[in-house]
Amino acid sequence: MLKRKFAKWFISLTDGWNKEFHQQIEHRVIAEYQTMLAQRPNPENVSLDEMEASTREMRAFYYVRMSNTATLLLALASLGITVVALIVAAASLWVSMRTGHS
């Protein structure tokens, strides 16, 4: 029961962020595709299949890029927390050694 409540809470918390990320990625894909299409000699002769394939590839690229960025940010945050914890532990040890407590 607790797992279910936690899962619902987590989904509720992250749903808005996920929608915003998705909308921003879609916006970038559409803008980039329009730029790419405008550079073609005959943009009106693009088939729907070709258009769909191109946008699918662009979406996949942006989603992978976003996942990699999120992973790097998480790793940096973890590193920062670890460094702070190390400094606090070292300071505590140093104070303990100077005062003679063990």
N, C-alpha and C positions, 0 to 999 in steps of 0.2 A: 504494500500500500504506500509506503514511504517513497519507494522507487517511482511509482506512478505519479505521485504529487511532485516529486523533484523533476521528473521528465516534463510534465505539463508546465511547471514554472519556468524551466529552462527554455522550452520552445516558445512560451509567451515572451520571455525576455529577449530572445534572439530573433524572433520573427520580423520585427520592424527593421532591424539591421540587415537581415538577409534580403528583404524586399528592396531596401534602399540600394544595397550593393548590386542586386540584379538590375534595377532600373538604370543605375549609372553605367553598368557594363553594356546594357542594351543601347543606351544613348551613344556610347562611344563606338559601338559596332556600327550603328546606323550612320553616324557622322563620318566614320572612316570609310564605310562602303560608298557613301555619296561622293566623297572626295576621290576615291579610286575610280568610281564610275565616270565622273566628270572628266577624268584624264584619258578616257578611252576615245578612240576616233569616232565610233558610232555607238554611243551609250544607249540609244533606243533599240538597238538590235540584240540586247542581252536577253537570253532565254530565262524563264522562271527557274528552271532547274539549275542553271549556272548561278543565278542570283542566290538561290537557296543554299547551294553548296558553298559558295563564298562566305555567306553570313554564318553558316554553321562552323566553318573553319575559324572564322574570326572570333566567334563566341568561345569556341574551345580554347583558342589562344588566350583570350582575356581571362577565362575562368582558371586556367592553369597559372597564369601570371598572378592573379589575385590570390590563389592558394599559396603560391610560393612566397609572395609578399607577406601574407598573414603568418606563415610558418617562420619566416625570418623575424618578424616583429615579436612573435611569441618567444623565439629563442633569445632575442636581445632583452626582452623584459625579464626572462628567467635568469639570464646572465647578470642583469642589474640587481635583481633580488638576491642572487647568490653572493655577489660582491658586497652588498650591504650587510648581509648576514655574516660574512667572513670578517668584515670590519668590526661589527658589533661583538663577535666572539673574541677577536684578537684584543679589542679594547677591554673587554671584561677580563680576559686572561691577564693582560698587562696590569690592570688595576688590582686584581687578586694577588699577583706576584709582588707588587710594590707594597701592599698592605700586609703581606705575610699570611693571608688566608689561603687555604687550599681547598 
